[in-house]
Amino acid sequence: MAAAKRERPVLEWIMAALGLILTLAVIGVIAADAVRPQRPAAFEIRLTEARRTPSGWVAQIEIANRGDAAAAAVQVEGRLGAETAMAQIDYVPGGGRERASLGFAADPRAGLDLTVRGWSEP
């Protein structure tokens, strides 16, 4: 009965240790993220492109969320002189970016004022 007592190969022990280390690392990252305070949503908006269309001008904007918390139903307003255009972005994740378009009668590259009017927490 030579197979009565079989020793484990060294490679098997190394792989088991590697699996344990990876598992503990993942648990540590999740735990650290759970106890770290989240920064609230903080938006930065910029005009990325303006193009002429048959019905006027389209301002392509990008909104970046610099906070950790996600935001839903983000309402963006663009003012160009007396003209106002609004868009709603469904969801902007924490640290993420989204795009929207606003329509104007004049070229929005000069004097466009962009603001976030409100959002909700998902």
N, CA, C and O atoms as CSV, one atom per row, in Angstrom:
chain,resi,resn,atom,element,x,y,z
A,1,MET,N,N,0.813,-1.176,0.000
A,1,MET,CA,C,0.000,0.000,0.000
A,1,MET,C,C,0.869,1.256,0.000
A,1,MET,O,O,0.988,1.950,1.009
A,2,ALA,N,N,1.461,1.524,-1.138
A,2,ALA,CA,C,2.345,2.672,-1.288
A,2,ALA,C,C,1.570,3.977,-1.367
A,2,ALA,O,O,2.096,5.032,-1.012
A,3,ALA,N,N,0.341,3.919,-1.821
A,3,ALA,CA,C,-0.449,5.133,-1.973
A,3,ALA,C,C,-1.216,5.480,-0.710
A,3,ALA,O,O,-2.076,6.361,-0.751
A,4,ALA,N,N,-0.946,4.831,0.400
A,4,ALA,CA,C,-1.677,5.069,1.631
A,4,ALA,C,C,-1.477,6.497,2.123
A,4,ALA,O,O,-2.429,7.138,2.567
A,5,LYS,N,N,-0.280,6.987,2.050
A,5,LYS,CA,C,-0.026,8.345,2.517
A,5,LYS,C,C,0.694,9.105,1.400
A,5,LYS,O,O,1.863,8.856,1.106
A,6,ARG,N,N,-0.029,10.025,0.798
A,6,ARG,CA,C,0.519,10.781,-0.318
A,6,ARG,C,C,0.803,12.207,0.135
A,6,ARG,O,O,-0.067,12.832,0.741
A,7,GLU,N,N,1.975,12.735,-0.134
A,7,GLU,CA,C,2.323,14.104,0.233
A,7,GLU,C,C,1.850,15.063,-0.850
A,7,GLU,O,O,1.799,14.722,-2.032
A,8,ARG,N,N,1.509,16.260,-0.422
A,8,ARG,CA,C,1.051,17.289,-1.361
A,8,ARG,C,C,2.273,17.898,-2.057
A,8,ARG,O,O,3.290,18.167,-1.417
A,9,PRO,N,N,2.165,18.113,-3.374
A,9,PRO,CA,C,3.279,18.740,-4.094
A,9,PRO,C,C,3.435,20.211,-3.676
A,9,PRO,O,O,2.472,20.847,-3.249
A,10,VAL,N,N,4.638,20.730,-3.803
A,10,VAL,CA,C,4.945,22.112,-3.424
A,10,VAL,C,C,4.122,23.097,-4.262
A,10,VAL,O,O,3.666,24.112,-3.734
A,11,LEU,N,N,3.925,22.823,-5.542
A,11,LEU,CA,C,3.164,23.705,-6.415
A,11,LEU,C,C,1.725,23.855,-5.917
A,11,LEU,O,O,1.146,24.937,-6.018
A,12,GLU,N,N,1.158,22.804,-5.393
A,12,GLU,CA,C,-0.202,22.858,-4.868
A,12,GLU,C,C,-0.265,23.811,-3.670
A,12,GLU,O,O,-1.225,24.570,-3.544
A,13,TRP,N,N,0.741,23.783,-2.790
A,13,TRP,CA,C,0.784,24.675,-1.640
A,13,TRP,C,C,0.972,26.132,-2.095
A,13,TRP,O,O,0.374,27.043,-1.522
A,14,ILE,N,N,1.785,26.344,-3.101
A,14,ILE,CA,C,2.016,27.703,-3.612
A,14,ILE,C,C,0.723,28.278,-4.202
A,14,ILE,O,O,0.394,29.439,-3.957
A,15,MET,N,N,0.001,27.480,-4.967
A,15,MET,CA,C,-1.257,27.939,-5.573
A,15,MET,C,C,-2.312,28.209,-4.497
A,15,MET,O,O,-3.078,29.166,-4.616
A,16,ALA,N,N,-2.361,27.388,-3.459
A,16,ALA,CA,C,-3.305,27.611,-2.361
A,16,ALA,C,C,-2.979,28.924,-1.649
A,16,ALA,O,O,-3.886,29.688,-1.320
A,17,ALA,N,N,-1.714,29.189,-1.410
A,17,ALA,CA,C,-1.304,30.429,-0.758
A,17,ALA,C,C,-1.622,31.641,-1.635
A,17,ALA,O,O,-2.070,32.672,-1.132
A,18,LEU,N,N,-1.394,31.520,-2.928
A,18,LEU,CA,C,-1.710,32.602,-3.856
A,18,LEU,C,C,-3.212,32.881,-3.869
A,18,LEU,O,O,-3.624,34.041,-3.883
A,19,GLY,N,N,-4.021,31.845,-3.865
A,19,GLY,CA,C,-5.476,32.014,-3.817
A,19,GLY,C,C,-5.917,32.702,-2.541
A,19,GLY,O,O,-6.795,33.564,-2.572
A,20,LEU,N,N,-5.316,32.329,-1.414
A,20,LEU,CA,C,-5.641,32.962,-0.136
A,20,LEU,C,C,-5.265,34.440,-0.151
A,20,LEU,O,O,-6.038,35.279,0.313
A,21,ILE,N,N,-4.103,34.762,-0.672
A,21,ILE,CA,C,-3.648,36.161,-0.732
A,21,ILE,C,C,-4.588,36.993,-1.602
A,21,ILE,O,O,-4.965,38.100,-1.220
A,22,LEU,N,N,-4.968,36.473,-2.762
A,22,LEU,CA,C,-5.885,37.205,-3.651
A,22,LEU,C,C,-7.248,37.405,-3.001
A,22,LEU,O,O,-7.828,38.487,-3.095
A,23,THR,N,N,-7.758,36.381,-2.351
A,23,THR,CA,C,-9.058,36.482,-1.683
A,23,THR,C,C,-9.015,37.530,-0.579
A,23,THR,O,O,-9.927,38.350,-0.473
A,24,LEU,N,N,-7.976,37.517,0.241
A,24,LEU,CA,C,-7.846,38.501,1.312
A,24,LEU,C,C,-7.680,39.917,0.765
A,24,LEU,O,O,-8.186,40.871,1.355
A,25,ALA,N,N,-6.977,40.059,-0.353
A,25,ALA,CA,C,-6.798,41.374,-0.972
A,25,ALA,C,C,-8.134,41.934,-1.459
A,25,ALA,O,O,-8.422,43.114,-1.259
A,26,VAL,N,N,-8.941,41.105,-2.089
A,26,VAL,CA,C,-10.255,41.549,-2.582
A,26,VAL,C,C,-11.143,41.944,-1.412
A,26,VAL,O,O,-11.816,42.973,-1.471
A,27,ILE,N,N,-11.156,41.150,-0.353
A,27,ILE,CA,C,-11.956,41.480,0.827
A,27,ILE,C,C,-11.467,42.799,1.437
A,27,ILE,O,O,-12.279,43.615,1.872
A,28,GLY,N,N,-10.160,43.009,1.471
A,28,GLY,CA,C,-9.614,44.255,2.003
A,28,GLY,C,C,-10.018,45.476,1.198
A,28,GLY,O,O,-10.353,46.513,1.771
A,29,VAL,N,N,-9.992,45.367,-0.126
A,29,VAL,CA,C,-10.386,46.490,-0.988
A,29,VAL,C,C,-11.862,46.814,-0.805
A,29,VAL,O,O,-12.231,47.985,-0.721
A,30,ILE,N,N,-12.706,45.798,-0.742
A,30,ILE,CA,C,-14.145,46.013,-0.556
A,30,ILE,C,C,-14.418,46.640,0.806
A,30,ILE,O,O,-15.225,47.563,0.910
A,31,ALA,N,N,-13.753,46.148,1.851
A,31,ALA,CA,C,-13.947,46.701,3.194
A,31,ALA,C,C,-13.470,48.150,3.266
A,31,ALA,O,O,-14.136,48.989,3.873
A,32,ALA,N,N,-12.337,48.448,2.661
A,32,ALA,CA,C,-11.825,49.821,2.678
A,32,ALA,C,C,-12.768,50.770,1.953
A,32,ALA,O,O,-12.972,51.898,2.401
A,33,ASP,N,N,-13.344,50.330,0.841
A,33,ASP,CA,C,-14.283,51.158,0.094
A,33,ASP,C,C,-15.573,51.368,0.879
A,33,ASP,O,O,-16.199,52.422,0.772
A,34,ALA,N,N,-15.972,50.378,1.662
A,34,ALA,CA,C,-17.208,50.480,2.434
A,34,ALA,C,C,-17.094,51.474,3.584
A,34,ALA,O,O,-18.077,52.132,3.926
A,35,VAL,N,N,-15.922,51.592,4.182
A,35,VAL,CA,C,-15.776,52.484,5.341
A,35,VAL,C,C,-15.272,53.874,4.959
A,35,VAL,O,O,-15.342,54.795,5.773
A,36,ARG,N,N,-14.771,54.042,3.747
A,36,ARG,CA,C,-14.280,55.349,3.302
A,36,ARG,C,C,-15.459,56.286,3.052
A,36,ARG,O,O,-16.417,55.887,2.391
A,37,PRO,N,N,-15.419,57.514,3.558
A,37,PRO,CA,C,-16.524,58.441,3.302
A,37,PRO,C,C,-16.573,58.822,1.825
A,37,PRO,O,O,-15.540,59.065,1.201
A,38,GLN,N,N,-17.778,58.869,1.278
A,38,GLN,CA,C,-17.945,59.216,-0.137
A,38,GLN,C,C,-18.074,60.721,-0.298
A,38,GLN,O,O,-18.754,61.390,0.480
A,39,ARG,N,N,-17.410,61.242,-1.322
A,39,ARG,CA,C,-17.573,62.650,-1.666
A,39,ARG,C,C,-18.885,62.788,-2.424
A,39,ARG,O,O,-19.194,61.942,-3.264
A,40,PRO,N,N,-19.663,63.825,-2.154
A,40,PRO,CA,C,-20.918,64.011,-2.882
A,40,PRO,C,C,-20.652,64.329,-4.351
A,40,PRO,O,O,-19.536,64.681,-4.735
A,41,ALA,N,N,-21.684,64.200,-5.151
A,41,ALA,CA,C,-21.570,64.496,-6.580
A,41,ALA,C,C,-21.136,65.953,-6.764
A,41,ALA,O,O,-21.670,66.859,-6.124
A,42,ALA,N,N,-20.174,66.156,-7.637
A,42,ALA,CA,C,-19.672,67.499,-7.951
A,42,ALA,C,C,-19.430,67.550,-9.454
A,42,ALA,O,O,-18.654,66.759,-9.990
A,43,PHE,N,N,-20.090,68.475,-10.127
A,43,PHE,CA,C,-20.093,68.476,-11.583
A,43,PHE,C,C,-19.192,69.543,-12.190
A,43,PHE,O,O,-19.012,70.633,-11.646
A,44,GLU,N,N,-18.640,69.183,-13.334
A,44,GLU,CA,C,-17.856,70.098,-14.154
A,44,GLU,C,C,-18.404,69.950,-15.574
A,44,GLU,O,O,-18.438,68.848,-16.120
A,45,ILE,N,N,-18.830,71.061,-16.163
A,45,ILE,CA,C,-19.442,71.020,-17.500
A,45,ILE,C,C,-18.579,71.821,-18.460
A,45,ILE,O,O,-18.040,72.872,-18.113
A,46,ARG,N,N,-18.461,71.294,-19.686
A,46,ARG,CA,C,-17.712,72.045,-20.697
A,46,ARG,C,C,-18.322,71.794,-22.070
A,46,ARG,O,O,-18.915,70.748,-22.336
A,47,LEU,N,N,-18.154,72.777,-22.915
A,47,LEU,CA,C,-18.571,72.688,-24.308
A,47,LEU,C,C,-17.500,71.920,-25.068
A,47,LEU,O,O,-16.333,72.311,-25.053
A,48,THR,N,N,-17.880,70.834,-25.732
A,48,THR,CA,C,-16.889,70.045,-26.468
A,48,THR,C,C,-16.941,70.300,-27.967
A,48,THR,O,O,-15.931,70.163,-28.658
A,49,GLU,N,N,-18.120,70.673,-28.472
A,49,GLU,CA,C,-18.249,70.886,-29.914
A,49,GLU,C,C,-19.474,71.750,-30.189
A,49,GLU,O,O,-20.479,71.650,-29.485
A,50,ALA,N,N,-19.394,72.588,-31.199
A,50,ALA,CA,C,-20.531,73.379,-31.667
A,50,ALA,C,C,-20.615,73.200,-33.169
A,50,ALA,O,O,-19.632,73.418,-33.879
A,51,ARG,N,N,-21.782,72.804,-33.661
A,51,ARG,CA,C,-21.918,72.607,-35.113
A,51,ARG,C,C,-23.227,73.219,-35.606
A,51,ARG,O,O,-24.248,73.237,-34.918
A,52,ARG,N,N,-23.137,73.708,-36.814
A,52,ARG,CA,C,-24.299,74.331,-37.453
A,52,ARG,C,C,-25.178,73.249,-38.052
A,52,ARG,O,O,-24.682,72.296,-38.653
A,53,THR,N,N,-26.476,73.398,-37.888
A,53,THR,CA,C,-27.461,72.491,-38.477
A,53,THR,C,C,-28.465,73.336,-39.262
A,53,THR,O,O,-28.456,74.561,-39.145
A,54,PRO,N,N,-29.318,72.712,-40.049
A,54,PRO,CA,C,-30.315,73.500,-40.790
A,54,PRO,C,C,-31.267,74.288,-39.889
A,54,PRO,O,O,-31.827,75.296,-40.321
A,55,SER,N,N,-31.457,73.846,-38.647
A,55,SER,CA,C,-32.387,74.539,-37.753
A,55,SER,C,C,-31.689,75.427,-36.727
A,55,SER,O,O,-32.343,75.943,-35.821
A,56,GLY,N,N,-30.379,75.616,-36.849
A,56,GLY,CA,C,-29.660,76.463,-35.888
A,56,GLY,C,C,-28.307,75.866,-35.531
A,56,GLY,O,O,-27.585,75.375,-36.398
A,57,TRP,N,N,-27.975,75.912,-34.255
A,57,TRP,CA,C,-26.695,75.401,-33.758
A,57,TRP,C,C,-26.928,74.344,-32.690
A,57,TRP,O,O,-27.878,74.437,-31.912
A,58,VAL,N,N,-26.065,73.345,-32.655
A,58,VAL,CA,C,-26.100,72.315,-31.619
A,58,VAL,C,C,-24.806,72.406,-30.830
A,58,VAL,O,O,-23.711,72.346,-31.389
A,59,ALA,N,N,-24.953,72.552,-29.511
A,59,ALA,CA,C,-23.807,72.583,-28.606
A,59,ALA,C,C,-23.691,71.212,-27.957
A,59,ALA,O,O,-24.576,70.789,-27.214
A,60,GLN,N,N,-22.601,70.529,-28.241
A,60,GLN,CA,C,-22.330,69.227,-27.610
A,60,GLN,C,C,-21.585,69.521,-26.310
A,60,GLN,O,O,-20.521,70.138,-26.330
A,61,ILE,N,N,-22.142,69.081,-25.178
A,61,ILE,CA,C,-21.507,69.342,-23.889
A,61,ILE,C,C,-21.126,68.021,-23.221
A,61,ILE,O,O,-21.694,66.968,-23.510
A,62,GLU,N,N,-20.150,68.111,-22.322
A,62,GLU,CA,C,-19.738,66.955,-21.535
A,62,GLU,C,C,-19.830,67.336,-20.069
A,62,GLU,O,O,-19.352,68.393,-19.657
A,63,ILE,N,N,-20.448,66.465,-19.287
A,63,ILE,CA,C,-20.554,66.695,-17.851
A,63,ILE,C,C,-19.755,65.620,-17.139
A,63,ILE,O,O,-19.961,64.429,-17.372
A,64,ALA,N,N,-18.842,66.040,-16.271
A,64,ALA,CA,C,-18.000,65.115,-15.507
A,64,ALA,C,C,-18.394,65.203,-14.042
A,64,ALA,O,O,-18.556,66.293,-13.493
A,65,ASN,N,N,-18.546,64.044,-13.416
A,65,ASN,CA,C,-18.856,63.982,-11.990
A,65,ASN,C,C,-17.546,63.747,-11.247
A,65,ASN,O,O,-16.994,62.648,-11.311
A,66,ARG,N,N,-17.044,64.750,-10.547
A,66,ARG,CA,C,-15.778,64.658,-9.818
A,66,ARG,C,C,-15.946,64.036,-8.433
A,66,ARG,O,O,-14.954,63.784,-7.749
A,67,GLY,N,N,-17.182,63.785,-8.012
A,67,GLY,CA,C,-17.432,63.172,-6.713
A,67,GLY,C,C,-17.485,61.653,-6.812
A,67,GLY,O,O,-17.359,61.085,-7.897
A,68,ASP,N,N,-17.675,61.002,-5.664
A,68,ASP,CA,C,-17.791,59.547,-5.614
A,68,ASP,C,C,-19.232,59.082,-5.788
A,68,ASP,O,O,-19.475,58.003,-6.328
A,69,ALA,N,N,-20.189,59.891,-5.334
A,69,ALA,CA,C,-21.599,59.513,-5.380
A,69,ALA,C,C,-22.158,59.688,-6.791
A,69,ALA,O,O,-21.818,60.642,-7.491
A,70,ALA,N,N,-23.003,58.772,-7.190
A,70,ALA,CA,C,-23.655,58.856,-8.498
A,70,ALA,C,C,-24.814,59.858,-8.435
A,70,ALA,O,O,-25.306,60.191,-7.357
A,71,ALA,N,N,-25.231,60.322,-9.596
A,71,ALA,CA,C,-26.348,61.257,-9.686
A,71,ALA,C,C,-27.281,60.809,-10.809
A,71,ALA,O,O,-26.835,60.346,-11.859
A,72,ALA,N,N,-28.577,60.953,-10.568
A,72,ALA,CA,C,-29.586,60.588,-11.572
A,72,ALA,C,C,-30.400,61.828,-11.927
A,72,ALA,O,O,-30.475,62.777,-11.147
A,73,ALA,N,N,-30.999,61.810,-13.090
A,73,ALA,CA,C,-31.851,62.899,-13.575
A,73,ALA,C,C,-31.157,64.256,-13.431
A,73,ALA,O,O,-31.716,65.194,-12.864
A,74,VAL,N,N,-29.943,64.342,-13.948
A,74,VAL,CA,C,-29.154,65.575,-13.852
A,74,VAL,C,C,-29.691,66.573,-14.878
A,74,VAL,O,O,-29.709,66.300,-16.078
A,75,GLN,N,N,-30.125,67.731,-14.386
A,75,GLN,CA,C,-30.683,68.764,-15.248
A,75,GLN,C,C,-29.616,69.815,-15.543
A,75,GLN,O,O,-29.082,70.457,-14.639
A,76,VAL,N,N,-29.323,69.971,-16.828
A,76,VAL,CA,C,-28.294,70.908,-17.280
A,76,VAL,C,C,-28.971,72.037,-18.045
A,76,VAL,O,O,-29.853,71.806,-18.872
A,77,GLU,N,N,-28.542,73.261,-17.755
A,77,GLU,CA,C,-29.091,74.431,-18.433
A,77,GLU,C,C,-27.964,75.181,-19.132
A,77,GLU,O,O,-26.884,75.373,-18.574
A,78,GLY,N,N,-28.237,75.596,-20.357
A,78,GLY,CA,C,-27.304,76.416,-21.111
A,78,GLY,C,C,-27.961,77.738,-21.460
A,78,GLY,O,O,-29.080,77.762,-21.973
A,79,ARG,N,N,-27.265,78.848,-21.183
A,79,ARG,CA,C,-27.793,80.184,-21.506
A,79,ARG,C,C,-26.855,80.844,-22.505
A,79,ARG,O,O,-25.636,80.874,-22.333
A,80,LEU,N,N,-27.463,81.361,-23.540
A,80,LEU,CA,C,-26.730,82.093,-24.567
A,80,LEU,C,C,-27.504,83.377,-24.829
A,80,LEU,O,O,-28.456,83.392,-25.609
A,81,GLY,N,N,-27.087,84.449,-24.171
A,81,GLY,CA,C,-27.841,85.698,-24.250
A,81,GLY,C,C,-29.188,85.511,-23.569
A,81,GLY,O,O,-29.259,85.101,-22.410
A,82,ALA,N,N,-30.263,85.817,-24.305
A,82,ALA,CA,C,-31.618,85.665,-23.758
A,82,ALA,C,C,-32.174,84.267,-23.990
A,82,ALA,O,O,-33.258,83.948,-23.502
A,83,GLU,N,N,-31.459,83.442,-24.716
A,83,GLU,CA,C,-31.925,82.097,-25.070
A,83,GLU,C,C,-31.465,81.060,-24.028
A,83,GLU,O,O,-30.324,81.090,-23.568
A,84,THR,N,N,-32.369,80.155,-23.672
A,84,THR,CA,C,-32.061,79.110,-22.699
A,84,THR,C,C,-32.414,77.751,-23.288
A,84,THR,O,O,-33.471,77.589,-23.898
A,85,ALA,N,N,-31.530,76.778,-23.106
A,85,ALA,CA,C,-31.784,75.403,-23.531
A,85,ALA,C,C,-31.493,74.488,-22.346
A,85,ALA,O,O,-30.586,74.746,-21.555
A,86,MET,N,N,-32.278,73.413,-22.235
A,86,MET,CA,C,-32.107,72.484,-21.116
A,86,MET,C,C,-32.024,71.056,-21.621
A,86,MET,O,O,-32.571,70.712,-22.669
A,87,ALA,N,N,-31.321,70.225,-20.844
A,87,ALA,CA,C,-31.232,68.788,-21.134
A,87,ALA,C,C,-31.225,68.050,-19.803
A,87,ALA,O,O,-30.796,68.582,-18.779
A,88,GLN,N,N,-31.702,66.828,-19.839
A,88,GLN,CA,C,-31.653,65.983,-18.651
A,88,GLN,C,C,-30.849,64.731,-18.969
A,88,GLN,O,O,-31.106,64.052,-19.963
A,89,ILE,N,N,-29.878,64.433,-18.120
A,89,ILE,CA,C,-29.044,63.250,-18.286
A,89,ILE,C,C,-29.507,62.232,-17.262
A,89,ILE,O,O,-29.566,62.527,-16.069
A,90,ASP,N,N,-29.834,61.037,-17.722
A,90,ASP,CA,C,-30.426,60.025,-16.851
A,90,ASP,C,C,-29.535,59.628,-15.688
A,90,ASP,O,O,-30.018,59.505,-14.563
A,91,TYR,N,N,-28.235,59.424,-15.931
A,91,TYR,CA,C,-27.363,58.891,-14.889
A,91,TYR,C,C,-25.921,59.309,-15.152
A,91,TYR,O,O,-25.419,59.167,-16.267
A,92,VAL,N,N,-25.257,59.828,-14.114
A,92,VAL,CA,C,-23.835,60.159,-14.193
A,92,VAL,C,C,-23.159,59.469,-13.002
A,92,VAL,O,O,-23.341,59.894,-11.861
A,93,PRO,N,N,-22.392,58.421,-13.254
A,93,PRO,CA,C,-21.758,57.706,-12.140
A,93,PRO,C,C,-20.670,58.538,-11.479
A,93,PRO,O,O,-20.139,59.472,-12.080
A,94,GLY,N,N,-20.346,58.198,-10.258
A,94,GLY,CA,C,-19.248,58.853,-9.565
A,94,GLY,C,C,-17.961,58.654,-10.343
A,94,GLY,O,O,-17.621,57.528,-10.703
A,95,GLY,N,N,-17.246,59.734,-10.605
A,95,GLY,CA,C,-16.020,59.661,-11.382
A,95,GLY,C,C,-16.250,59.459,-12.873
A,95,GLY,O,O,-15.298,59.239,-13.622
A,96,GLY,N,N,-17.510,59.533,-13.314
A,96,GLY,CA,C,-17.827,59.271,-14.719
A,96,GLY,C,C,-18.110,60.530,-15.514
A,96,GLY,O,O,-18.118,61.639,-14.980
A,97,ARG,N,N,-18.344,60.332,-16.814
A,97,ARG,CA,C,-18.636,61.418,-17.754
A,97,ARG,C,C,-19.811,61.016,-18.635
A,97,ARG,O,O,-19.984,59.844,-18.969
A,98,GLU,N,N,-20.610,62.001,-19.002
A,98,GLU,CA,C,-21.705,61.795,-19.945
A,98,GLU,C,C,-21.759,62.989,-20.880
A,98,GLU,O,O,-21.173,64.038,-20.611
A,99,ARG,N,N,-22.479,62.810,-21.991
A,99,ARG,CA,C,-22.604,63.871,-22.991
A,99,ARG,C,C,-24.068,64.185,-23.231
A,99,ARG,O,O,-24.945,63.342,-23.045
A,100,ALA,N,N,-24.310,65.424,-23.651
A,100,ALA,CA,C,-25.654,65.865,-24.000
A,100,ALA,C,C,-25.538,66.923,-25.087
A,100,ALA,O,O,-24.453,67.437,-25.358
A,101,SER,N,N,-26.672,67.240,-25.705
A,101,SER,CA,C,-26.705,68.271,-26.750
A,101,SER,C,C,-27.743,69.320,-26.399
A,101,SER,O,O,-28.816,68.999,-25.888
A,102,LEU,N,N,-27.418,70.573,-26.675
A,102,LEU,CA,C,-28.327,71.691,-26.464
A,102,LEU,C,C,-28.465,72.444,-27.780
A,102,LEU,O,O,-27.481,72.636,-28.494
A,103,GLY,N,N,-29.680,72.870,-28.102
A,103,GLY,CA,C,-29.937,73.589,-29.348
A,103,GLY,C,C,-30.066,75.084,-29.131
A,103,GLY,O,O,-30.705,75.531,-28.179
A,104,PHE,N,N,-29.445,75.866,-30.035
A,104,PHE,CA,C,-29.495,77.322,-29.960
A,104,PHE,C,C,-29.672,77.900,-31.365
A,104,PHE,O,O,-29.386,77.239,-32.363
A,105,ALA,N,N,-30.150,79.144,-31.423
A,105,ALA,CA,C,-30.301,79.826,-32.708
A,105,ALA,C,C,-28.973,80.426,-33.167
A,105,ALA,O,O,-28.726,80.540,-34.367
A,106,ALA,N,N,-28.117,80.809,-32.215
A,106,ALA,CA,C,-26.831,81.447,-32.542
A,106,ALA,C,C,-25.673,80.507,-32.199
A,106,ALA,O,O,-25.859,79.473,-31.557
A,107,ASP,N,N,-24.485,80.890,-32.639
A,107,ASP,CA,C,-23.267,80.109,-32.377
A,107,ASP,C,C,-22.968,80.104,-30.872
A,107,ASP,O,O,-22.747,81.169,-30.295
A,108,PRO,N,N,-22.956,78.923,-30.217
A,108,PRO,CA,C,-22.754,78.866,-28.771
A,108,PRO,C,C,-21.298,78.969,-28.320
A,108,PRO,O,O,-21.032,78.959,-27.119
A,109,ARG,N,N,-20.358,79.068,-29.246
A,109,ARG,CA,C,-18.947,79.118,-28.844
A,109,ARG,C,C,-18.587,80.424,-28.145
A,109,ARG,O,O,-17.568,80.498,-27.459
A,110,ALA,N,N,-19.397,81.431,-28.307
A,110,ALA,CA,C,-19.113,82.723,-27.669
A,110,ALA,C,C,-20.198,83.034,-26.640
A,110,ALA,O,O,-21.335,83.340,-26.999
A,111,GLY,N,N,-19.841,82.956,-25.370
A,111,GLY,CA,C,-20.759,83.402,-24.324
A,111,GLY,C,C,-21.721,82.361,-23.789
A,111,GLY,O,O,-22.710,82.733,-23.159
A,112,LEU,N,N,-21.488,81.092,-24.002
A,112,LEU,CA,C,-22.380,80.056,-23.470
A,112,LEU,C,C,-22.111,79.854,-21.983
A,112,LEU,O,O,-20.974,79.615,-21.574
A,113,ASP,N,N,-23.165,79.952,-21.182
A,113,ASP,CA,C,-23.065,79.751,-19.735
A,113,ASP,C,C,-23.769,78.439,-19.393
A,113,ASP,O,O,-24.971,78.300,-19.620
A,114,LEU,N,N,-23.019,77.475,-18.845
A,114,LEU,CA,C,-23.559,76.158,-18.533
A,114,LEU,C,C,-23.677,75.974,-17.016
A,114,LEU,O,O,-22.753,76.301,-16.272
A,115,THR,N,N,-24.819,75.450,-16.568
A,115,THR,CA,C,-25.028,75.192,-15.141
A,115,THR,C,C,-25.813,73.911,-14.929
A,115,THR,O,O,-26.608,73.505,-15.777
A,116,VAL,N,N,-25.579,73.275,-13.783
A,116,VAL,CA,C,-26.389,72.134,-13.354
A,116,VAL,C,C,-27.451,72.688,-12.426
A,116,VAL,O,O,-27.139,73.328,-11.423
A,117,ARG,N,N,-28.709,72.439,-12.764
A,117,ARG,CA,C,-29.823,72.977,-11.982
A,117,ARG,C,C,-30.289,72.025,-10.872
A,117,ARG,O,O,-30.873,72.465,-9.882
A,118,GLY,N,N,-30.034,70.742,-11.036
A,118,GLY,CA,C,-30.457,69.804,-10.001
A,118,GLY,C,C,-30.250,68.362,-10.425
A,118,GLY,O,O,-30.008,68.073,-11.597
A,119,TRP,N,N,-30.349,67.454,-9.445
A,119,TRP,CA,C,-30.231,66.020,-9.688
A,119,TRP,C,C,-30.808,65.272,-8.496
A,119,TRP,O,O,-31.121,65.876,-7.470
A,120,SER,N,N,-30.945,63.987,-8.628
A,120,SER,CA,C,-31.410,63.159,-7.516
A,120,SER,C,C,-30.400,62.054,-7.266
A,120,SER,O,O,-29.614,61.704,-8.146
A,121,GLU,N,N,-30.429,61.508,-6.061
A,121,GLU,CA,C,-29.532,60.416,-5.718
A,121,GLU,C,C,-30.205,59.095,-6.061
A,121,GLU,O,O,-31.313,58.827,-5.596
A,122,PRO,N,N,-29.551,58.266,-6.870
A,122,PRO,CA,C,-30.185,57.000,-7.254
A,122,PRO,C,C,-30.221,55.999,-6.112
A,122,PRO,O,O,-30.723,54.888,-6.280
